[in-house]
Amino acid sequence: MTSQIARRLLILGAPGSGKGTIASRIAKTYGTPHIVVGDLLRQHIQRKSDESKTIKEHIDKGLLLPDDLVLKFVVDELEKIRDQGFLLDGYPRTLKQAEMLHRQMKVNHVIALNVPADEIINRLKDRWVHLPSGRVYNLQWSPPKVAGKDDETGEPISQREDDKPEVIRHRLNTHDKNTNPIKEFYKQLGLLQEFTGRESDKIWPEVKQYLDRILKDSNSQKTAA
């Protein structure tokens, strides 16, 4: 099925919530361009754009990029596919960013994934990453074809220091502190739809049912018009 499903979607979810899995299924099922902001920033670094030095310095130090700079990257990318619709992933990360985005590029629906902290900790403790590309593996569910090696490049993969349980819990607390105001912002706008569960395979059918309903309603409105 290919559609411009309600045009503009945004997905929110903590690290390890299965956000990437759900987002990929949305993109594949509905033909919606999937814009991952982290990947977008890495592409700018590789292209050695004018702002790449600033991006790299901030990322290397684990600092958030200036809001105006990230917004520019995001909006410029979304403008290219405005007529196709999009699924935005990895942005906004603060209430201020959400407000700035809303002023420049409004979204139609916001999907928020709520997965219990203990489930996320259990998932992330087995997570390994190919740092140059951001490709993620899980030793339990999606291990690399060759142990310790990235599937595409054959380069080493590594486990992040912040994937230790005590660090994960701190990260989740920080994420909730930043994300709860974002969810409240979109809730007040009538755009937020939340999905709660422990397994992506059980959450996905609910997400799909919701999106199918949006598509049906959208088609009905077009027919009536």
Residue pairs with C-beta under 8 A, 6 or more apart in sequence:
1 29
1 30
1 31
1 215
2 30
2 31
3 30
3 31
3 32
3 215
4 32
4 83
4 84
4 85
5 30
5 32
5 85
5 211
5 214
5 215
5 218
6 85
6 108
6 109
6 211
6 214
6 215
6 218
7 85
7 86
7 108
8 78
8 85
8 86
8 88
8 105
8 106
8 107
8 108
8 109
9 26
9 32
9 85
9 86
9 87
9 88
9 107
9 108
9 109
9 110
9 111
10 87
10 88
10 107
10 109
10 110
10 111
10 186
11 19
11 22
11 23
11 26
11 87
11 88
11 89
11 110
11 111
11 112
11 113
12 19
12 110
12 111
12 112
12 113
12 179
12 182
12 183
13 19
13 22
13 112
13 113
13 115
14 113
14 115
14 120
14 172
14 175
14 176
14 179
15 120
15 124
15 168
15 171
15 172
15 175
16 115
16 120
16 121
16 123
16 124
16 127
16 168
17 113
17 114
17 115
17 120
18 113
18 115
18 199
18 200
18 203
19 89
19 113
20 36
20 89
20 136
21 200
21 204
22 111
22 113
22 200
22 203
22 204
22 207
23 34
23 36
23 87
23 89
24 34
25 204
25 207
25 208
26 32
26 34
26 87
26 207
26 211
27 33
27 34
27 87
29 208
29 211
30 211
30 215
32 84
32 85
32 86
32 87
33 81
33 84
33 85
33 86
33 87
34 86
34 87
34 89
35 74
35 77
35 78
35 81
35 86
35 87
35 88
35 89
36 89
36 90
37 70
37 73
37 74
37 88
37 89
37 90
37 91
38 90
38 134
39 134
40 73
40 74
40 77
41 55
41 59
41 65
41 70
41 73
42 133
42 134
44 51
44 52
44 55
44 73
45 52
45 55
45 56
45 59
51 69
51 73
54 65
54 66
54 69
55 65
55 69
58 64
58 65
59 65
64 93
64 94
67 94
67 96
67 97
67 100
68 100
70 91
70 97
71 97
71 100
71 101
71 104
74 88
74 91
74 101
74 105
75 101
75 104
75 105
78 86
78 88
78 105
79 105
88 107
91 97
91 101
92 98
92 100
92 101
92 182
93 178
93 179
93 182
94 178
94 181
94 182
95 178
95 181
95 182
95 185
98 182
98 185
98 186
99 185
101 107
102 185
102 189
107 191
108 191
109 191
109 193
109 214
110 183
110 186
110 191
110 192
110 193
111 193
111 195
111 207
111 210
112 183
112 192
112 193
112 194
112 195
113 194
113 195
113 203
114 194
114 195
114 196
114 197
115 196
115 197
115 198
116 198
117 169
117 172
119 198
120 168
120 172
121 165
121 168
121 169
121 172
123 138
124 163
124 168
125 163
125 164
125 165
125 168
126 138
126 139
126 140
127 136
127 137
127 138
127 139
127 159
127 160
127 163
128 136
128 137
128 138
128 139
128 144
128 157
128 158
128 159
129 135
129 136
129 137
129 157
129 158
129 159
129 160
130 136
130 137
130 150
130 152
130 153
130 155
130 157
131 157
131 158
132 153
132 155
133 150
133 152
133 153
135 150
135 151
135 152
135 157
136 142
137 143
137 144
137 157
144 150
144 151
144 157
145 151
146 154
148 156
148 157
149 155
149 156
149 157
150 156
150 157
161 167
162 168
162 171
183 192
183 194
186 192
193 210
195 203
195 206
195 207
195 210
196 203
197 203
197 206
